[in-house]
């Protein structure tokens, strides 16, 4: 029998390319370059985290419940009560996921129907549009733009204009990857007002909520008036505890949205690695009892300050990095026409990998990032120092 002449993959994935992180990690390996592109720590987590992992491997090893281990959900409820001043029900308002990326995917599959629109504030984490398209939805884009002070700003009127009768949800990431922006209280109130007015759901990606600098305080949009009942807040242990490979995330949401999420979750992974959930429950309790969170901020702020100066010395004008472990730099002084060409030159000629941030914009707005590059500073000090030496050769 003759085979049919059609692509083997489903139609919904035909527009997908290889993720930018795979592309640039392969380039880093090819040219033996220092990889400041992909955002994962290259150092071991603290000893109390490693010990919690070892201890958990001696415990229960079978399937966890769909919603997650009770010990982890209870630990998250206790932490949220301290941070938000609000009781979150561990039984009906918390779901454990396979990291934040699977949480995003499951939330979208649970809530977005064919032709529903989801507003993405760009630049965006690259899994957002893919998750929406696989659900049959349509992303709509509203860009952040840098002002004269190189601060990233959102035009709230542009956000309003992007809403149509098909708009169902808005994705909000703060602290923001890739810009390092932390949305201000006024910006969050303005966004909340728009979402309430148009009855939009909010999918709040807050995986960097512990990585804020210069004494900033994280504010979750779910805590604003009228927002809890329409918001799903996504968190993760990976960024906070330098265990990105553990892939333990969670979603906090009111009971009706939690139920919808779990109806999708049961057909995606069903359950999440049991011993790693137990380890994260232990780690969360210990982190609240010691100085880990303040130590973490100080640890990363030192790295940020160092690499900020490095970029300035290399004529790569850095934008303010208020949170996360990323810095976006203005590459204009190097004379390249676009960010991809610049990053390729940096990799092949200087042995330093950065990510071209135009990958995180829609086609109509890629020009915003053509004179930019994103660097990750979640690396060992000797790697950052080696990168500094290479960049100073300009």
C-alpha positions in Angstrom: 0.0 0.0 0.0 1.3 3.5 -0.9 1.9 5.8 2.0 -0.1 9.0 2.1 1.8 12.2 1.3 1.3 14.2 4.5 3.4 15.4 7.4 3.8 12.8 10.1 3.3 15.4 12.8 -0.1 16.9 13.8 -1.1 20.1 12.0 -1.1 22.0 15.3 2.7 21.6 15.7 3.7 22.4 12.1 4.6 26.0 12.9 6.8 25.1 15.9 10.5 25.4 15.6 13.1 24.1 18.0 13.1 26.1 21.2 15.7 28.9 21.3 17.3 27.4 24.4 18.2 24.2 22.5 19.5 26.1 19.5 21.9 28.3 21.6 22.9 25.5 24.0 24.0 23.5 20.9 26.0 26.5 19.7 27.6 26.9 23.1 28.7 23.2 23.0 29.9 23.5 19.4 32.1 26.5 20.1 32.9 25.6 23.7 31.4 28.9 24.8 30.4 30.0 28.3 26.6 29.5 28.3 24.9 32.6 29.7 21.9 31.9 27.6 19.8 29.2 29.3 18.5 30.2 32.7 19.5 27.4 35.1 22.0 27.5 37.9 25.3 25.7 37.2 26.0 25.1 40.9 24.7 22.7 43.5 21.7 23.6 45.8 22.3 24.3 49.5 23.2 21.3 51.7 19.8 21.4 53.5 18.1 21.0 50.1 20.3 18.1 49.0 19.8 16.4 52.4 16.0 16.7 52.0 16.3 15.0 48.6 18.4 12.2 50.1 16.0 11.7 53.0 13.0 11.6 50.7 14.5 8.8 48.6 14.3 6.6 51.7 10.6 7.2 52.0 7.4 6.4 50.0 8.1 5.8 46.3 4.8 5.1 44.8 2.2 7.3 43.0 1.3 10.5 44.7 -2.3 11.7 44.7 -3.5 13.7 41.6 -3.6 17.0 43.5 -0.1 16.4 45.1 1.2 15.1 48.4 -0.7 16.5 51.4 2.6 17.4 53.1 3.6 19.7 50.2 0.2 21.2 49.8 0.0 21.9 53.5 3.5 23.5 53.4 2.4 25.7 50.5 -0.8 26.7 52.2 1.2 27.7 55.3 3.7 29.7 53.3 1.0 31.4 51.3 -0.8 32.4 54.5 2.4 34.1 55.7 3.1 35.8 52.4 -0.4 36.8 51.3 -2.2 37.1 54.7 -4.8 34.8 53.2 -5.8 31.2 54.0 -5.5 28.9 50.9 -7.2 25.6 51.2 -4.7 22.8 50.7 -7.4 20.4 49.7 -9.4 22.4 47.1 -7.1 25.3 46.0 -3.6 23.8 45.4 -2.4 21.5 42.7 1.2 20.2 42.4 2.6 20.0 38.8 5.6 18.8 36.9 7.3 22.2 37.2 5.9 25.5 36.1 6.0 24.8 32.3 3.7 21.8 32.8 1.5 23.9 35.0 1.2 26.5 32.2 0.3 23.8 29.7 -2.2 22.1 32.0 -3.9 25.4 32.9 -4.2 26.4 29.2 -5.6 23.0 28.3 -8.1 23.2 31.1 -9.4 26.6 30.4 -9.0 27.6 26.8 -11.3 26.4 24.1 -10.9 26.6 20.3 -10.6 30.2 19.1 -10.4 31.7 22.6 -7.9 34.5 22.8 -5.2 34.8 25.5 -3.3 38.0 25.8 0.5 37.7 26.2 2.6 40.6 27.4 5.7 40.4 25.3 8.5 39.5 25.5 7.1 36.2 26.7 8.3 32.9 28.0 8.4 30.8 24.9 6.1 28.0 26.1 3.1 30.4 26.4 2.1 30.7 22.7 2.8 27.0 22.0 0.5 25.9 24.9 -2.2 28.2 23.6 -2.0 27.0 20.0 -2.0 23.4 21.1 -5.3 24.1 22.9 -6.7 25.6 19.7 -6.6 29.1 21.2 -5.1 32.3 19.7 -2.5 34.4 21.4 -2.8 38.2 21.1 0.2 40.3 21.9 0.7 43.5 23.9 4.4 44.6 24.1 6.4 46.1 26.9 8.5 48.9 25.6 11.6 50.5 27.1 11.3 54.2 27.9 14.2 56.8 27.9 15.3 55.5 31.3 15.4 51.9 29.9 12.5 50.9 32.1 10.1 48.5 30.6 6.5 49.9 30.5 3.1 48.6 29.6 0.6 50.9 27.8 -2.6 50.1 29.6 -4.7 51.6 26.8 -3.0 49.3 24.3 -3.9 46.4 26.6 -7.6 47.5 26.6 -7.5 47.8 22.8 -6.2 44.2 22.4 -9.3 42.8 24.2 -12.1 41.4 21.9 -15.3 39.4 22.6 -13.2 36.2 22.2 -10.6 37.2 24.9 -10.7 34.8 27.8 -7.5 35.2 29.7 -4.3 37.2 30.2 -0.9 35.7 31.0 1.1 37.8 33.5 4.7 37.1 34.4 6.3 39.0 37.3 9.2 39.2 38.1 9.5 39.1 34.4 11.6 36.8 32.2 13.4 37.9 30.0 13.5 41.6 31.0 14.0 41.4 34.8 11.1 43.8 35.3 9.0 43.7 38.4 5.5 45.1 37.8 4.7 47.9 40.1 1.7 47.9 42.5 0.1 50.6 40.3 0.6 48.5 37.1 -0.9 45.5 38.8 -3.9 47.5 40.0 -4.4 48.8 36.4 -4.2 45.3 34.9 -6.6 44.0 37.6 -9.1 46.8 36.8 -9.0 45.8 33.1 -9.4 42.1 33.8 -12.3 42.7 36.2 -14.0 45.0 33.7 -13.8 42.5 30.9 -14.2 39.4 33.1 -10.8 37.9 32.1 -9.0 35.1 33.8 -5.4 35.8 34.9 -2.7 33.1 34.6 0.0 34.6 36.9 3.5 33.1 36.4 5.4 34.0 39.5 8.3 31.5 39.5 10.8 34.2 40.4 8.9 35.6 43.3 11.8 35.1 45.7 14.3 36.8 43.3 13.8 40.5 43.8 16.5 43.0 44.3 17.1 46.4 46.0 14.6 45.7 48.8 11.7 45.2 46.5 8.7 43.3 47.7 6.8 40.8 45.6 3.1 41.5 45.1 0.8 38.8 43.7 -2.1 40.0 41.6 -4.3 37.3 43.2 -4.2 39.3 46.5 -5.8 42.5 44.9 -9.5 43.1 45.4 -11.7 41.1 43.0 -8.7 39.0 41.7 -8.5 35.8 43.7 -11.6 34.3 42.1 -10.2 34.8 38.6 -6.5 34.1 39.1 -4.3 31.0 38.9 -0.9 31.6 40.4 1.9 29.4 39.3 5.0 28.8 41.4 8.1 26.5 41.3 10.8 25.1 43.6 13.3 25.0 40.7 14.3 28.7 40.6 14.1 29.3 44.3 16.1 26.3 45.5 18.4 25.8 42.5 16.8 22.5 41.6 15.4 23.0 38.2 15.8 19.3 37.4 13.4 18.4 40.2 10.5 19.8 38.2 8.2 20.5 41.1 5.7 23.3 40.5 2.2 24.3 41.8 -0.9 26.3 41.0 -2.9 28.2 43.6 -6.5 28.9 42.5 -10.1 29.1 43.7 -11.9 25.7 43.9 -13.7 26.0 40.5 -10.5 26.8 38.6 -8.6 24.2 40.6 -11.2 21.5 39.7 -10.9 22.4 36.0 -7.1 22.2 36.2 -7.2 18.8 37.8 -9.6 17.5 35.2 -6.9 18.2 32.6 -4.0 17.3 34.9 -5.3 13.7 35.3 -4.6 13.1 31.6 -1.3 14.8 31.3 1.1 13.4 34.0 -1.7 12.3 36.5 0.8 12.6 39.4 4.2 14.1 40.1 7.4 12.5 41.4 6.5 11.5 45.0 9.9 11.7 46.7 10.7 15.1 45.2 7.4 16.4 46.4 8.3 15.2 49.9 11.7 16.8 49.6 10.2 20.2 48.6 7.7 20.1 51.5 10.7 19.6 53.9 12.7 22.4 52.1 9.8 24.9 52.3 9.4 24.4 56.0 13.2 24.7 56.6 13.5 27.8 54.5 10.8 29.6 56.5 12.7 28.7 59.7 16.1 30.0 58.6 17.5 32.9 56.7 17.5 31.2 53.3 15.2 33.6 51.4 17.1 36.7 52.5 20.4 35.0 51.8 19.2 34.0 48.3 18.4 37.6 47.4 21.8 38.8 48.7 23.5 36.0 46.8 21.9 36.9 43.5 22.1 40.6 44.0 25.9 40.3 44.3 26.0 38.4 41.0 23.7 40.9 39.3 25.7 43.9 40.5 28.9 42.3 39.3 27.6 41.4 35.8 25.8 44.7 35.4 29.2 46.4 35.7 30.8 43.9 33.3 28.2 44.7 30.7 28.8 48.5 31.2 32.5 48.0 30.7 31.9 46.1 27.5 29.8 48.8 26.0 26.7 46.7 26.4 24.3 49.1 28.1 22.3 47.0 30.6 18.6 47.6 31.4 17.7 47.7 35.1 17.3 44.1 36.4 14.8 44.4 39.2 14.3 40.7 39.7 14.9 37.2 38.2 18.5 36.2 37.2 18.5 37.8 33.8 19.8 41.0 32.4 18.9 42.5 29.0 21.6 44.7 27.5 21.5 47.3 24.7 24.0 46.1 22.0 23.8 49.3 19.8 27.4 50.2 20.4 28.6 47.0 18.8 27.1 48.0 15.5 25.0 44.9 14.6 21.7 45.2 12.8 19.8 42.5 14.8 20.1 40.5 18.0 20.5 37.1 16.4 23.6 38.3 14.4 25.0 39.9 17.5 24.5 36.8 19.6 26.1 34.5 17.0 29.1 36.8 16.8 29.4 36.8 20.6 29.3 33.0 20.7 31.7 32.3 17.8 34.2 35.2 18.3 34.1 35.8 22.1 33.0 32.4 23.4 30.1 33.8 25.4 26.4 32.8 24.7 23.5 35.2 25.2 19.9 34.7 24.0 18.5 36.9 21.2 15.3 38.3 22.9 13.5 38.8 19.6 12.6 35.1 20.0 10.3 36.2 22.8 8.3 38.6 20.7 5.6 38.2 18.1 6.7 38.8 14.4 5.2 42.3 14.4 7.2 43.4 17.4 10.5 41.6 17.0 12.1 44.9 16.0 11.8 46.1 19.6 14.6 43.6 20.5 16.9 43.9 17.5 19.5 45.8 19.5 19.3 43.7 22.6 20.7 40.5 24.2 19.6 38.6 27.3 22.2 37.2 29.7 21.7 34.8 32.6 23.8 35.5 35.6 22.8 32.4 37.6 26.3 30.9 37.2 29.3 30.2 39.3 31.4 33.3 40.0 34.4 31.9 38.1 32.2 31.5 35.0 30.9 35.1 35.3 34.5 36.3 35.8 35.7 34.3 32.7 32.9 35.8 30.7 33.9 39.3 31.9 37.5 38.7 30.7 36.2 37.6 27.3 33.8 40.6 26.9 36.5 43.1 27.9 38.5 42.1 24.8 36.2 44.1 22.6 
